[in-house]
Amino acid sequence: MSVITTCYGRNTHLYNLLAALANSSTPPAEVIIVNNDADPKRLNEYALNIVQIPTTNDGNDKQARFDIGHNRNIGATHASHDALIFLDVDCLVAADSIAGLYSKLTVHPNALLMGQPKYLTRPLSAAESASLAAGMLNDAALDALSVYNPYRPNFAPTDSLAPAAMTQTEDFGAFWSLCFAITRQQFEALGGFDTAYVGYGAGGHRLCISRPRVRHAVLSDWGASLSSAAWRLPSAAESLGQHRYQCQSFL
C-alpha cells in the first residue's frame, strides 16, 4: 500500500507522522511525500521507503499558493501500489492503523474508507516527539492525550481483538479527507481531487462534493491512531485518529 501526504513549512508534524508510520505493525510499502522543504538526511533516518516529490508551487510565497488537492493528485500519480491511504501531515497512526485500513480496503475495494479521528488536547512536546521517534510513546499514552469530536458520529471503543466496526453512508458531506483509504481504480474513476474547487476547507471536501459519482463512503472504526500535535487515528479495533488541537476550527 502507498501512504500519501503533503505539506510545506510543517516538518515537525511530518517527522512525527513518519515516526508513527515507522512504528506500525505493518509499515506501508512506500510513503509519498509531496514537499519541498523536508531535509533529505532527516528523511533517511526513518525505516521507511520514502519518495519525496517537489510541489509545483511557484513564486516567493509558497505557503499561500500551497494546493493540497493538487499535491495529493501528484502523490497518487507517483504511487506504486493500488491501495492508497491519504493522511494529513498532522496525523499520527496507531500501531495497527495501516494494516487495518489495508485489510478493510481489500474486503471493500469499491468503498471510500474514512477513519474516526480524535483530537490531541495539546501539541506533543519535544520530549514526546523524541519518545515517539524512539517507539516509546505508545497508543495508550496518545489516547490519554486525545478526545473525540463531539460534533461527528463516533464509534464506541471496542476490544482490540474484536472486529472493527463500520457503517455505510451516502451523506457525501460527511467525508473528511484527513485520513482515508481508496483503491487507485476508484480514485481515478472519481477524477481525483478537483483542483478548481477553492476556499476554506476545500482540501477536505472537494473529492466527494464535486464528484457525485461517489456511491458510498464507509466510516470505519478499524483501528488507526493519528496523533501528531493533533490527530490520532486509533487501533484496528477503535479506529480513532488524533489531529492537531488547532484544527478543531476545521469542524
C-alpha positions as CSV (number, residue, x, y, z in Angstrom):
1,M,0.0,0.0,0.0
2,S,1.1,3.6,-0.6
3,V,0.7,6.3,2.0
4,I,0.4,9.9,0.6
5,T,0.9,13.1,2.5
6,T,1.8,16.7,1.6
7,C,3.0,19.8,3.5
8,Y,5.0,22.9,3.4
9,G,6.6,24.5,6.4
10,R,5.2,21.9,8.8
11,N,8.1,19.4,9.0
12,T,7.7,18.9,12.8
13,H,4.4,17.3,12.1
14,L,5.8,15.5,9.1
15,Y,8.6,13.9,11.2
16,N,6.0,12.8,13.9
17,L,3.9,11.2,11.2
18,L,6.8,9.4,9.8
19,A,7.9,8.2,13.2
20,A,4.4,6.8,13.8
21,L,4.3,5.1,10.4
22,A,7.8,3.5,11.0
23,N,6.5,2.1,14.3
24,S,3.5,0.5,12.6
25,S,2.9,-3.3,13.0
26,T,2.8,-3.3,9.2
27,P,4.6,-0.3,7.7
28,P,3.4,0.9,4.3
29,A,5.3,-0.3,1.3
30,E,6.0,3.3,0.4
31,V,5.4,6.8,1.7
32,I,4.9,9.5,-0.9
33,I,5.7,13.0,0.4
34,V,4.8,15.9,-1.8
35,N,7.0,18.5,-0.2
36,N,9.8,21.0,-1.0
37,D,11.4,21.7,2.3
38,A,11.9,18.5,4.3
39,D,15.6,17.6,5.0
40,P,16.5,14.5,2.9
41,K,19.1,13.5,5.5
42,R,16.3,13.6,8.2
43,L,14.0,11.5,6.0
44,N,16.7,8.9,5.6
45,E,16.5,8.3,9.4
46,Y,13.2,6.5,9.2
47,A,12.9,2.8,8.3
48,L,10.5,3.6,5.5
49,N,10.6,3.6,1.7
50,I,10.1,7.4,1.4
51,V,9.7,9.0,-2.0
52,Q,9.9,12.8,-1.8
53,I,8.3,14.7,-4.7
54,P,8.5,18.5,-5.0
55,T,5.3,20.5,-5.4
56,T,4.7,22.7,-8.4
57,N,4.3,25.8,-6.4
58,D,5.9,28.9,-7.8
59,G,6.6,32.5,-6.6
60,N,8.0,33.6,-3.3
61,D,5.1,32.8,-1.1
62,K,4.8,29.1,-1.5
63,Q,2.6,28.6,1.6
64,A,0.0,31.0,0.2
65,R,0.0,29.0,-3.1
66,F,0.0,25.6,-1.5
67,D,-2.7,23.4,-3.1
68,I,-3.3,20.3,-1.0
69,G,-5.7,18.7,-3.5
70,H,-3.3,19.2,-6.4
71,N,-0.4,17.9,-4.4
72,R,-2.4,14.8,-3.4
73,N,-3.2,14.1,-7.0
74,I,0.6,14.3,-7.8
75,G,1.2,11.8,-4.9
76,A,-1.4,9.4,-6.3
77,T,0.1,9.6,-9.8
78,H,3.5,8.6,-8.4
79,A,2.3,5.9,-6.1
80,S,3.4,2.3,-7.0
81,H,0.6,0.4,-5.4
82,D,-3.2,0.1,-5.9
83,A,-4.1,0.6,-2.3
84,L,-3.9,4.4,-1.5
85,I,-4.0,5.8,2.0
86,F,-4.2,9.6,2.3
87,L,-3.1,11.2,5.6
88,D,-3.0,14.8,6.7
89,V,0.5,15.7,7.8
90,D,-0.7,16.4,11.3
91,C,-2.0,12.9,11.8
92,L,-0.4,10.0,13.7
93,V,-1.3,6.4,13.1
94,A,-1.7,3.8,15.8
95,A,0.4,0.7,15.5
96,D,-2.2,-1.3,13.6
97,S,-3.9,1.5,11.7
98,I,-2.2,0.9,8.3
99,A,-2.8,-2.9,8.5
100,G,-6.4,-2.3,9.5
101,L,-7.1,0.1,6.6
102,Y,-5.5,-2.2,4.1
103,S,-7.5,-5.2,5.4
104,K,-10.8,-3.3,5.2
105,L,-10.0,-1.9,1.7
106,T,-9.2,-5.5,0.5
107,V,-12.6,-6.6,1.6
108,H,-14.4,-3.5,0.3
109,P,-12.4,-2.4,-2.8
110,N,-15.2,-0.1,-4.1
111,A,-15.6,1.8,-0.8
112,L,-14.2,5.2,0.3
113,L,-12.9,4.3,3.8
114,M,-12.6,7.1,6.3
115,G,-11.1,6.8,9.7
116,Q,-12.6,8.1,13.0
117,P,-10.2,10.7,14.4
118,K,-9.6,12.0,17.9
119,Y,-8.1,15.4,18.8
120,L,-5.0,15.8,20.9
121,T,-5.8,18.3,23.6
122,R,-2.4,19.9,23.1
123,P,0.6,19.6,20.8
124,L,3.2,17.0,21.5
125,S,6.2,18.3,23.4
126,A,9.7,18.0,22.0
127,A,10.3,15.2,24.5
128,E,7.2,13.4,23.5
129,S,8.1,13.7,19.8
130,A,11.5,12.2,20.7
131,S,9.8,9.3,22.5
132,L,7.5,8.7,19.5
133,A,10.5,8.5,17.2
134,A,12.1,6.0,19.6
135,G,9.0,3.9,19.6
136,M,8.4,4.7,23.3
137,L,5.2,6.7,23.1
138,N,2.5,4.0,22.8
139,D,-1.1,4.2,21.7
140,A,-2.3,4.2,25.3
141,A,-0.4,7.4,26.0
142,L,-1.7,9.1,22.9
143,D,-5.3,8.0,23.8
144,A,-4.9,9.6,27.2
145,L,-4.0,12.9,25.5
146,S,-6.9,12.9,23.0
147,V,-10.6,13.3,22.9
148,Y,-13.4,12.5,20.4
149,N,-15.0,15.2,18.3
150,P,-18.5,15.7,19.9
151,Y,-19.9,17.1,16.6
152,R,-19.3,14.0,14.5
153,P,-20.5,10.4,14.7
154,N,-18.2,8.3,16.9
155,F,-17.9,4.5,17.4
156,A,-17.6,3.3,20.9
157,P,-14.1,1.8,21.7
158,T,-14.0,-1.9,21.3
159,D,-11.8,-4.7,22.5
160,S,-8.6,-4.8,20.4
161,L,-9.3,-8.4,19.4
162,A,-12.9,-7.6,18.3
163,P,-13.8,-6.9,14.6
164,A,-13.6,-3.2,13.9
165,A,-17.0,-1.5,13.4
166,M,-18.0,0.0,10.1
167,T,-21.0,1.9,8.9
168,Q,-22.1,3.0,5.4
169,T,-23.5,6.4,4.5
170,E,-24.5,8.3,1.3
171,D,-24.0,11.6,3.1
172,F,-21.2,12.9,1.0
173,G,-20.8,15.9,3.2
174,A,-19.6,13.5,6.0
175,F,-16.5,12.8,4.1
176,W,-13.3,14.1,5.7
177,S,-10.1,13.7,3.9
178,L,-7.7,13.9,6.8
179,C,-7.4,10.0,6.9
180,F,-9.0,7.9,4.2
181,A,-8.2,4.9,2.0
182,I,-9.3,4.2,-1.6
183,T,-8.2,2.0,-4.4
184,R,-6.3,3.6,-7.3
185,Q,-9.2,2.4,-9.6
186,Q,-11.8,4.2,-7.6
187,F,-9.6,7.3,-7.2
188,E,-9.1,7.6,-10.9
189,A,-12.8,6.9,-11.6
190,L,-13.7,9.9,-9.4
191,G,-11.1,12.0,-11.2
192,G,-9.1,12.6,-8.0
193,F,-9.3,15.9,-6.2
194,D,-11.0,18.7,-8.2
195,T,-8.4,21.5,-8.3
196,A,-10.9,24.0,-9.5
197,Y,-12.6,23.9,-6.1
198,V,-11.1,26.6,-3.8
199,G,-11.8,28.1,-0.5
200,Y,-11.5,27.3,3.2
201,G,-11.9,23.6,3.8
202,A,-11.5,22.7,0.1
203,G,-8.9,20.1,0.8
204,G,-11.3,18.0,2.9
205,H,-14.4,18.1,0.7
206,R,-13.7,18.6,-2.9
207,L,-13.1,15.0,-3.7
208,C,-16.7,13.9,-2.9
209,I,-18.7,17.1,-3.3
210,S,-17.5,17.8,-6.8
211,R,-17.7,14.1,-7.8
212,P,-21.3,13.0,-7.4
213,R,-20.4,9.6,-8.8
214,V,-19.2,8.6,-5.3
215,R,-21.6,5.9,-4.4
216,H,-20.9,5.5,-0.8
217,A,-18.4,6.2,2.0
218,V,-17.6,3.7,4.8
219,L,-16.9,5.3,8.1
220,S,-14.9,2.7,10.0
221,D,-13.6,2.1,13.4
222,W,-10.9,-0.1,12.0
223,G,-8.1,1.0,14.2
224,A,-5.6,3.6,13.3
225,S,-4.0,6.0,15.6
226,L,-3.3,9.5,14.4
227,S,-1.5,11.7,16.8
228,S,0.8,14.4,16.0
229,A,0.2,17.6,17.6
230,A,-3.3,17.0,16.5
231,W,-5.0,13.9,15.1
232,R,-4.9,10.4,16.4
233,L,-6.1,7.5,14.3
234,P,-6.6,4.6,16.7
235,S,-6.0,1.0,16.7
236,A,-7.7,-1.5,14.5
237,A,-10.4,-2.1,16.9
238,E,-11.0,1.6,17.7
239,S,-10.3,3.5,14.5
240,L,-9.5,6.7,16.2
241,G,-7.4,9.4,14.9
242,Q,-5.7,12.3,16.6
243,H,-5.4,15.7,14.9
244,R,-3.7,18.9,15.9
245,Y,-5.6,20.8,18.6
246,Q,-5.6,23.9,16.4
247,C,-7.5,22.1,13.7
248,Q,-10.7,22.0,15.7
249,S,-11.7,25.0,13.7
250,F,-12.0,22.8,10.6
251,L,-15.1,21.1,12.0
